[in-house]
Amino acid sequence: NLFELKLRGTVQADGRFFLDDDAVPAHDTFLFRRIRPSLEGSLGSLVAFRLTPEFAGDSATIVDAYLDVRFDPAYTLRVGKVKGPIGLERLQSASAIGFIERGFPTELAPNRDLGVQLQGDLAKATVNYTLGVYNGAPDGRDSPTTNPDNKFEFAGRVFFEPFKNDANAWSGLGFGIAASSGDKEGVGNSFLPR
């Protein structure tokens, strides 16, 4: 398939009910945690894209909005609003996590950021890497739509799965390291993590 268009979606809802809360009443409620239709596709073998809005919560936002230029499986250039390379927990899709809420380690790294990254798979897909330049998002948050401090952040990750192509119990074992460098000065309290 040279040209491909996919429409997908994730809807996750939650119900919260408190028993015997007469002393300090809490509100019993239903709520949507995620309402994410996703439009993704490819325009030939070189260009791919993804657009995912989020309709849960108080206002609509854009979760993912990026364009891929796939030169080779080892070298893909991704531009737009993306998941950064720091925080392995964030790289797993919300539709594939065991619980509806993510764990606390996801608050130790940015959620999504605006930037440019080079990524790919090497050595028969046993090594995966990502290197990027981003506006810089606070931990646990998305990037603001602009770069408020006029400084960029650099981040990268290398992940190695030595037994990935073997059919044995070790095939899911992986080792990785990630790092980022940036200085966020004077962005104000509204950009601090939760």
N, C-alpha and C positions, 0 to 999 in steps of 0.2 A: 504494500500500500504506500503510494507516494503521498497522497493527500488523505488526511484523517481528521475527523471531528468527533469528540466524545462529550457527552453531557452526563455528568454524575452528580451525586448529592449525598450529603450527610445531614441527618436530623437526629439530635439527641435531646431528650427531655428529662426532667427531674421533678420529683414530687417530694415536698418536705412537710412532715407532720410531727408535731411536738405533743407528747402525752403528758398529762398532769402538769401543765405549765401555768397553773392559776396564780402562783406568786409573782412570776415575771412572765406575762403572756408573750408568746412569740407567734408570728404569723404563719399559719399553715398555707401552703401555696404550691402551685404547679408553675414550672418555668421551662423555657427552652434554653439549653446550654449551647447548642450549635444548630444553626440552619444555614448550611453552606452548599448552594448549588455550585457546580464547577464546570467550566467550559475549557477544554484542552484539546490540542490537536497538533498536527504537523502540516507544514506546507512544503512538501517534498522531503527529501532526506536531510536537508541542511537546516531547516528552521522549524522550531516547535514553540508552543506557547501555552500558558495557563492563566486563567482568570478565575478567582474564587472570591466572591463577596461573602460577608457574614451578616445575616439578618437577625440573629438572636441578640438580645440585650436592648439597650435603650436607643441605639441608633445604628444604622447600617454602616459597615466599614468594608474595606478591601483586605482580605487575608493574604492572598497571593496574587501577584500580577507581574509576570515575567516573560521574557523572550529568550529562547535558547538558540544559539548558533552552534550546531553539532558538526564540527570539523571532522571529528574522529571519536570513537568511544574513549580515547585517552585524553581528548581535548575538547571540552564543550565550554563555550562562553555563555554565561547567564547574566542578564541585565534586568533589574527591576526590584520589586519588593519580594524578598526571599527569606527562607530560613537560613540563618547564618551557620557557620561551621562549629560554633561553640555550643556545647550542650547536646549530647547525643540523644537525650530523652526527647528533645524537641523534633528530631528528625523522623520519629515514628508518627505516622498519621493518626489523627484523632479517632478515626474509624477503626484503628487496629490496637488501641490501648485497652488494657483489661478493665479499667474503671472509667467512669465518665469524667472524673477529675484527674488531672495530672498530679504527680508527686511534687513535693517541695523542692527537689533539686532543679526543677525547671525555672524556679525563681532566681537561680544563681547565674543565669545567662540570658541574653536578649531573646525575645521571641522572634520577631521578624525585623529586617532592616532593609533600607534602600541602598543598593550598591551594584557593583560589578564583581563577578567571581569567575574564576577558571576552575573547572572540575573535571574529573575523569577517573577511569579505571585503567590500571596498569597490570602487567604480569598475569595475564589470563584472568583478570578481574579479582585477583587476590589482594590488590592494593587499591584503595580508593583515596583520592585527595581532593581538597577544596582550598583555594587561596583567593582572598577577596579584599576589596576596598569598599568601606561602607560609611554612611553618614554617622553612624554610632547611635545605638539604642541603649537605654538604661536596662539593667538587669530586670527580667520579668516583664518587660514591656515591648511594644512595637516602636519602631522609629517614628519620630515626628515626620510630617510631610516635607519638611525642609531641614537643613543642617543649621540649627540655631547658634552653634558656636564657631562655625566656619572651620572646623577641624575634622579630619577623617580618621577612621579606625581601620586597622589592618588585622585580619584574622585568617587562620588556616587550621586545617585538620588533615591528619594522615591516619588511615585505618587499615590494618593488616589482618587478613583472614587466611592464615597459611593452609588450612585444610578445606577451604571453600569448595573446591572441585572434587573432593574425595567423598565417597559414599560411606561414611563411618560416623561414629558418635562425636568425633571432634570437628565435624564440618561446620558447626555454628560458632566455634570459638574464634574470637577476634580480639585484637589489641589496638588501641588507638591513643593518639595524643593530639591535643588542640591547644592553641594559644591565640591571644589577641593583644593588641597594643593600641592604646589611644588615651587621650586626655580630655575629659569633659569638664571644662571650666565655665562657670557663669551661666549655666543653662536654667537655673532657677528651680525652686521647689516643685513646680508642676511636672518636672521630668524625673523626679526621684523615683526609685522603685517603690512598689507597694509595701 
